[in-house]
């Protein structure tokens, strides 16, 4: 019987999280260069981590939801991204899957088709 220790699960979860944070920061630099081109890497990384944490506080759990939440906050406004109107869309996974940018990023981060 294969046994997976909790430390192994935690290490895999941490790796996935780091990939998401790094990939999201790179993605924002590409899709919103007017906002992020001059920002220091540490500044953008801190913003991404804070916004993903905020998205999780608001009940977003799917990576695609968190990525779209970042895009909305980056492009439009953080307050709008946290609003009930925007969050209603973030919880509609079917609609989110039809937007290509976050899905393409997930495929790059995870190296396979995003589900």
C-alpha positions in Angstrom: 0.0 0.0 0.0 1.3 3.4 -1.0 1.4 5.9 1.9 1.7 9.6 1.4 2.9 11.6 4.4 1.3 14.9 5.3 4.6 16.6 4.7 4.6 15.3 1.1 1.1 16.6 0.5 2.1 20.0 2.0 5.2 20.2 -0.2 3.1 19.6 -3.3 0.5 22.2 -2.3 3.3 24.7 -1.6 4.8 24.0 -5.0 1.5 24.5 -6.7 0.9 27.7 -4.8 4.4 29.1 -5.8 3.7 28.2 -9.5 0.4 30.0 -9.3 1.8 33.1 -7.7 4.8 33.3 -10.1 2.7 32.5 -13.2 0.0 35.1 -12.2 2.6 37.8 -11.8 4.2 37.1 -15.2 0.7 37.0 -16.7 -0.2 40.4 -15.3 3.0 41.9 -16.7 2.0 40.6 -20.1 -1.7 41.5 -20.2 -1.5 44.8 -18.3 2.0 46.2 -19.1 0.7 49.8 -18.6 0.2 49.0 -14.9 3.0 46.6 -14.1 6.0 47.2 -16.4 7.7 49.6 -14.0 6.8 47.7 -10.8 9.5 45.9 -9.0 9.2 42.1 -8.9 8.7 42.1 -5.2 6.0 44.7 -5.4 4.0 42.8 -7.9 4.6 39.5 -6.1 3.3 41.0 -2.9 0.2 42.4 -4.7 -0.6 39.1 -6.3 -0.2 37.2 -3.0 -2.4 39.7 -1.2 -5.1 39.7 -3.9 -5.2 35.9 -4.1 -5.5 35.8 -0.3 -8.4 38.3 -0.6 -10.1 36.2 -3.3 -9.9 33.2 -1.0 -11.4 35.2 1.8 -14.3 36.0 -0.6 -14.9 32.3 -1.2 -13.0 31.9 -4.5 -11.3 28.5 -4.5 -10.8 27.5 -8.2 -7.5 28.7 -9.7 -9.4 30.1 -12.7 -11.6 32.1 -10.4 -8.6 33.5 -8.5 -6.8 34.4 -11.8 -9.8 36.2 -13.2 -10.2 38.0 -9.9 -6.6 39.2 -10.2 -7.1 40.4 -13.8 -10.3 42.3 -12.8 -8.5 43.9 -9.8 -5.5 44.8 -12.0 -7.4 46.2 -14.9 -10.4 47.8 -13.3 -10.1 48.3 -9.5 -9.6 46.2 -6.4 -12.9 47.5 -4.9 -14.8 46.4 -8.1 -13.1 43.0 -8.0 -14.4 42.5 -4.5 -17.9 43.7 -5.3 -20.9 41.4 -5.3 -21.4 42.0 -9.0 -17.9 40.9 -9.9 -17.9 38.0 -7.5 -21.1 36.7 -9.0 -19.1 36.2 -12.3 -16.1 34.8 -10.5 -18.2 32.0 -9.1 -19.6 31.0 -12.5 -17.0 28.4 -13.5 -18.6 27.7 -16.9 -18.3 31.3 -17.9 -14.8 31.6 -16.6 -13.7 28.6 -18.6 -14.8 30.3 -21.8 -12.3 33.2 -21.2 -9.0 32.1 -22.8 -6.4 34.1 -20.8 -6.7 32.4 -17.4 -7.2 29.0 -19.0 -4.0 29.4 -21.1 -2.1 30.5 -18.0 -3.3 27.4 -16.0 -2.2 25.2 -18.8 1.3 26.8 -18.8 1.6 26.6 -15.0 0.5 23.0 -14.7 1.8 21.7 -18.0 -1.4 20.2 -19.2 -5.0 20.9 -20.0 -6.7 22.9 -17.2 -9.9 21.3 -16.0 
